[in-house]
Amino acid sequence: MSAKSLTVLIVGATGSIGRLVVGEALRQGHAARSLVRDAQKAAGLPGDATWIVGDVTRPETLVAAVEGVDAVVLTLGADGAGKAGAENVDYGGVRNILAALADRPARIALMTAIGVTNRTGDYNRRTEAHDWKRRAERLVRASGRPYTIVRPGWFDYNEPDEQRIVMLQGDTRQAGDSSDGVIARAQIARVLVESLTSEAANAKSFELVAERGAAQPDLEPLFVVLDRDDPKAIDAIRDVDNQPLDQEPQRVRDDLTTITHHRSA
């Protein structure tokens, strides 16, 4: 059980990672609140989890969901929905949750993807998913909230003996296939939830993979050795500077301005 019990909102709770986050939050002694678009989908969630109907693309449905929460875990994914889905869900969902939180001092754990700074690969050219996920990361950093940003490798490509968790920075693995790194879905959930109560994980962004060996019983030493993001920057520490802010869409720059002004206020 965690040393501090939190009320955690899981956004993307019915997805393959989100469901595991719900279970992991409960296992660690937190109160888990799941955001679901359809009440029928809540049937598969753990029995001790509460749920609330809302849609990240409809801001008016999110106010009740964030009421009283201490932390939010975002595992959004719009795979298969093309460029519009990437903007509206991967990015817009994060923006709308942050706006709904307003002055509530909730901590954020955001899941994006390894290779998120790779703009020239076929996947990003087709979907713009990396670009929109990176923009979502920037919003979280600019919000001034405590946060951890996790960029997992390829889900569940692990061999049985590949359980040792490794955290990397700089997003240098960009082959676009499982050679970039693999990680079990359950391990992603564990890292996201444990980051919420770790001061060492605050203001840190990292790629998450697993290598040969047993899983570590304590993640704190892994969080400790990571470099914190520059508090004056919107990108992660060591990331390549290949998405200039002055070339971003005006609506994206406006969102950053809005969230930065709210932070200053």
C-alpha positions, -999 to 999 in steps of 0.1 A, spaced: 0 0 0 12 35 -8 23 57 22 -3 82 11 -38 73 -1 -50 95 -30 -82 99 -49 -71 91 -84 -90 98 -116 -81 74 -144 -87 89 -179 -88 62 -205 -99 37 -178 -115 12 -202 -84 9 -224 -59 -19 -222 -35 2 -200 -62 22 -181 -79 -9 -168 -46 -21 -153 -40 14 -138 -74 12 -121 -64 -22 -105 -29 -10 -96 -43 22 -80 -66 0 -58 -38 -24 -50 -16 5 -38 -44 17 -15 -58 46 -35 -94 54 -43 -98 49 -80 -123 69 -100 -127 58 -136 -138 81 -164 -159 62 -189 -178 74 -220 -204 46 -217 -217 33 -184 -219 -2 -199 -181 -2 -203 -177 2 -166 -189 -33 -160 -154 -47 -167 -137 -25 -141 -126 -38 -107 -155 -39 -82 -139 -14 -57 -135 13 -84 -160 40 -88 -168 54 -122 -183 85 -137 -195 91 -173 -177 118 -192 -160 124 -226 -126 141 -228 -138 157 -261 -167 174 -243 -153 197 -216 -187 203 -200 -188 166 -190 -155 167 -170 -162 191 -142 -178 165 -119 -152 139 -128 -123 160 -114 -141 172 -82 -121 162 -52 -93 143 -70 -57 144 -58 -42 130 -90 -50 122 -126 -36 94 -147 -40 100 -184 -37 69 -207 -55 84 -237 -51 68 -271 -68 75 -304 -51 48 -325 -70 43 -357 -88 76 -356 -63 94 -378 -51 130 -375 -83 143 -361 -85 117 -334 -49 124 -324 -57 161 -320 -91 157 -304 -82 129 -280 -44 126 -274 -40 163 -272 -75 178 -267 -84 153 -240 -53 164 -219 -61 201 -226 -97 197 -215 -88 178 -183 -63 204 -173 -89 231 -179 -115 212 -159 -91 209 -130 -88 247 -128 -74 256 -94 -75 220 -80 -39 210 -70 -40 176 -86 -8 158 -97 -6 144 -132 8 112 -147 7 112 -184 14 83 -207 26 91 -242 49 69 -263 86 61 -269 97 79 -301 73 108 -295 99 133 -308 103 114 -341 84 136 -366 97 121 -398 88 85 -394 59 69 -414 37 66 -384 38 103 -375 35 113 -411 3 93 -414 -13 101 -381 5 131 -365 1 112 -333 36 119 -321 32 156 -327 -1 158 -308 12 137 -279 42 159 -276 20 189 -276 0 173 -248 33 168 -229 40 205 -233 7 215 -218 13 194 -187 48 209 -182 34 245 -188 6 239 -163 29 242 -133 14 211 -117 35 183 -103 37 157 -130 54 126 -144 54 119 -181 60 82 -191 68 72 -227 64 34 -228 80 11 -254 61 -16 -273 34 -32 -252 38 -68 -241 65 -78 -265 85 -90 -234 101 -124 -232 93 -141 -198 127 -131 -185 125 -94 -196 110 -78 -165 138 -54 -153 125 -19 -156 147 7 -173 140 44 -176 157 64 -203 158 100 -213 164 119 -246 141 98 -267 169 84 -288 153 50 -298 134 57 -329 134 26 -351 96 25 -350 95 -11 -340 99 -33 -310 137 -29 -312 131 5 -295 122 -13 -264 95 -35 -249 74 -32 -217 45 -51 -202 12 -33 -198 11 -42 -161 45 -26 -156 34 6 -173 4 8 -149 27 2 -119 51 30 -129 23 55 -136 6 49 -102 38 48 -82 50 81 -97 20 98 -81 35 96 -46 72 99 -55 88 133 -51 118 119 -70 95 113 -100 81 148 -100 89 170 -131 105 141 -149 99 127 -184 113 94 -195 111 64 -219 101 32 -202 113 -2 -213 122 -36 -198 153 -56 -202 165 -91 -191 162 -96 -154 137 -96 -126 114 -66 -118 127 -43 -91 107 -43 -59 113 -6 -54 112 20 -82 124 49 -62 161 44 -70 151 45 -107 132 78 -103 160 94 -83 187 92 -109 166 107 -137 172 144 -146 143 168 -140 129 188 -168 139 224 -171 111 243 -153 115 271 -179 112 247 -209 81 231 -225 100 201 -238 116 172 -219 152 174 -207 176 161 -235 149 161 -262 158 172 -297 146 206 -305 127 198 -337 92 211 -331 97 249 -329 70 268 -310 69 296 -335 59 271 -363 32 255 -343 -5 260 -352 -19 291 -337 -46 272 -317 -18 252 -300 1 284 -292 -31 299 -278 -36 269 -256 -1 272 -242 -6 309 -236 -39 302 -218 -25 276 -195 6 296 -188 -14 327 -178 -36 305 -156 -5 292 -139 8 328 -133 -25 339 -119 
